[in-house]
Amino acid sequence: MRRISVAQERFEAAQGETITVTVRAVNTPHEVTFSDLTVAQWTDVSDPPPEEVKRFVMPSSRDSFAITYKFPPASHQEFDARYVITLEGRDGTSDGPNPVLPITNPVTLLYEFRLESVGAGVPVMGSTRGLRGAPPVTPSAPEPEWGGAVSARSAPPKKGAAKKKAGAKKKAAAKKKAQAPAPKQAKKRAAAKAGRPAARKAVAKKQAAPVKKAAPKKRTAPKKNSPARRKQAGKRK
């Protein structure tokens, strides 16, 4: 048996290997609930207090179970209240003891086992599940071979998130561009604004200047043999 994930309770074991699970309560009442195994059956070895021991034989396929750890209300908890879990396989292989702290109440953890594979890599030692202040470990890629949902900590970002963000930026830029005046209009506005004082001065100067009266027209004598001249001659007779 060996651990294959730090972020999640995932293990490998050989077919027919006996797995022993030991849970011990420390500074808290023992209130632990084991779920049924997906494939195999539990064998009870001992009952609490102060610890609970169960065993199962690894089947020819994957198997899993959940453990629910209950704690007293926060106002009645002791400072160092915790559970300690240890998993043991054949040939002295083990994982733990690993503490489970009351980060939530109750704490439910899922333990998954798959068949041992050859050349799968170096075993991962220890667990950070349930540890206060432990840094989250995010795998480089999800593990699809388990067939389950990827956890929220290891889930890749949604494909549409980047496009949505880029579209929002593009809309904001277009709106800003539409609100800004065109270069030609901006120049005309600036020129008109700059010419307003000069135009006002010219109008005021024109209004203040005295109005010149038009000179009277000179009367000219009518031409010789013109109708006006003949008229004048008739009047004289």
Stockholm file with secondary structure:
# STOCKHOLM 1.0

chainA/1-237         MRRISVAQERFEAAQGETITVTVRAVNTPHEVTFSDLTVAQWTDVSDPPPEEVKRFVMPSSRDSFAITYKFPPASHQEFDARYVITLEGRDGTSDGPNPVLPITNPVTLLYEFRLESVGAGVPVMGSTRGLRGAPPVTPSAPEPEWGGAVSARSAPPKKGAAKKKAGAKKKAAAKKKAQAPAPKQAKKRAAAKAGRPAARKAVAKKQAAPVKKAAPKKRTAPKKNSPARRKQAGKRK
#=GR chainA/1-237 SS CEECCSSSEEEEECTTCEEEEEEEEESSCCCEEECCCSSSCCEEEECCSSEEEEEEECCSSCEEEEEEECCCCGGGCCTTCEEEEEEECGGGCEEEEEEECCSSSSEEEEEEEEECCTTCCSCCCCCCTTCTTCCCCCCSSCCGGGCSCCCTTTCCCCHHHHHHHHHHHHHHHHHHHHHSCCHHHHHHHHHHHHHHHHHHHHHHHHHHSCCCCCCCCCCCCCCTTCHHHHHHHHHHC
#=GC SS_cons         CEECCSSSEEEEECTTCEEEEEEEEESSCCCEEECCCSSSCCEEEECCSSEEEEEEECCSSCEEEEEEECCCCGGGCCTTCEEEEEEECGGGCEEEEEEECCSSSSEEEEEEEEECCTTCCSCCCCCCTTCTTCCCCCCSSCCGGGCSCCCTTTCCCCHHHHHHHHHHHHHHHHHHHHHSCCHHHHHHHHHHHHHHHHHHHHHHHHHHSCCCCCCCCCCCCCCTTCHHHHHHHHHHC
//
